[in-house]
Amino acid sequence: MAAGLLAHLAGMLHDDEHLSAVQLRHLLARMGEALTDVCRIAESRGARLSVYTDFDAGTGPGS
């Protein structure tokens, strides 16, 4: 979703010099939602990576 919104933003900024406040608010709200998802996924993946790193080092669960 984030990549699609960035492409949409680029198109809006390139093609239309007169963006309304409503258009910008809508786009920013969707971008906020996408950024929240990106952060949630990054945190989740980072937490899983530390488990694998601990396991490889012999300090994880079941070592």
N, C-alpha and C positions, 0 to 999 in steps of 0.2 A: 504494500500500500504506500509506503514512504517513497519508493522510487517513482511510482505513478504520480503521486502528488508533486514531487519535484519536477517531473516532466511537464505536468499541467501548469505549474507555476512559471516555468521557463517559457512555455507557449503563451501564457497570459501576458507576461511582461514583454515578450517580443512582439506579439501581434496587436496588443491593445494598450494604447497609452492612457486610456481613461477608465481605470478600474474603479468600481464603486466600493464604498465602505462595506456594503453587504457582501459583495464578492470576496473581498479581502478577509472579512471576519469569518466567513464560511470556510475559506481555504485554511486560515490559521487554526480554526477549531479542528479540522480534519488532520492537519499537520501535527497538532498537539496530541491527538489520539494516536497517530502513527508513531510519534516519538516516544510516547508512553510505552507502546508495544515494543519498540526497539530496545528501550532501556530494560524492560522486564525480561526480554529474551537474552540480552547480554548478561544480565545478572545471573540468570538461571544457568546459562552456559558456563559462565565464570565459576560458579559454585561447583558444577560438575567437573570442570577441569582441575580444580584443586583436589578433588577426590582422586582423580586418576594420577595426579602428580604425587600425592601422598602414598598411593598404592605402589607406584613405581619406586618410590624411595624406601618402601618397606615400613611406612608409618601409618598406613591406612587401615581401614577395618579388616580384621581377619589376618593381620600380619603376624 
